[in-house]
């Protein structure tokens, strides 16, 4: 049930992120704070090759070599050309056809599971992959290339989440925002269905947003603008609490926050807020 107090809209940008809020956000007796993300926009300048996915470990004729691709944004053609320049001295040619990469050599090659660039190249995770022998030593990546950053994880520094499952570390994730445009364009996210979270906190003085890419790199090179909607609600004592399992592949609705739909029930998705 909503309080009779009007909603508050809090706008944050890269310029005022983490500053003290000009007006106090606080609850009255029996109230709780419900927070929703209603708007987000950011320049998509997120590199697809970072320090966490730029390592290629390859065994060439029984000798291990470690190659590093510089950070940046690459098209598949640019990445192919860079790998060719890197591996030319070892007589390895990298080709690209039908969204798949292949390595062709005059000698046996094995790409190690320790390579962090495997997702980008379409290689299988956690598995060494060795070239075949016909007509030359050829290693065809089994999956299509994946040079996209899929989403932005939005975390709030001041909010800590203690998971019900004791083996999981505390987390600050609020939501995950899909990247819905090409590199160099602007990401606009205005969810039709709001994701709301109930805070076990009675006042908010500061709010610091942390943005991370697919590889948990903090995004610092792009300006952003976002708006939170803050409502004051009463949580009826007789509402049922359900623990809901969340598909890890989904990612758009992460577990860990206590959620309330404003009408019927409270939902705890695999964890709960603890401030």
C-alpha positions, 0 to 999 in steps of 0.5 A: 500500500502506498503512503499518501506522500507524493513520489520523489524523483532523484536525478543523478549524472556523472557530475553529481554522482555521490554528492549529498542529496539536497533534500532529505529522503526519510520514512515516517513510522511504519513506512518503507522506501521503495526505489525504482529506476525509471530512466537511464542514458549513457554514451556507449563508449564501452570497449569490447576488449579489456584487460579482463578478456584480452589474453590469448595463450597458445601452444605452437609446436609444443611451445607456450606463447602468451599474447595480449591484445591492447584494450579498445573497441574492435570490429571482427575485421580489425581483431582478425587483422591484429591477430594476423599481425601478431601471429604472422611470425609463427606462420599462423593465418587467422581467417573469418567466415560465416561469423566464425574464426579459424586459425590455419598453421603449418604446425600443431596449435592448441589454444589454452583454456586459460585464454581470456579472449575465448568468448570474443573468438567463439571458443569453448570455455574451460577447455583446451582446443587443438587444431586438426590436421587436414588439409593443414593444421586448422583450428575452427572456433566452434561458436560464433564470434561474440564481440558485444558487451551485453549489459551494464550492471548498475550497483549502488555503493550505499546499499549492501545485500546479504544473500540468504545463501551463505556461500554467496558474497555480499553484493551491491547490484540493483539491476542490469541494463541492456546495451541496446545500441551500437558502439558510439551511439547513446544507450536509452533505457526506459523500462515499461515494467519498473523493477522496484526494491524495498530498502531496509533503510529509513533515510537516504543522504547520498547515493553513489552509482557504480556502473560495470561492464560484462567483465566487471570493469568499472565504467569511468569513461562515459557520461550518464544520466539516470532517474530514480523514482522513490515512493513511500509504502506500507508493507502489510504484515499478512503478505506472503513472502516467496523465495524465487529462483532466478535464471542466471542466464537472464541477467536482466532481473538479478537476484538479491533485492527484496522486491514489492509489487505494490499490490499483492506480495513481497518477493525475495529473489534469492536474497534480501537487503541488509543495510 
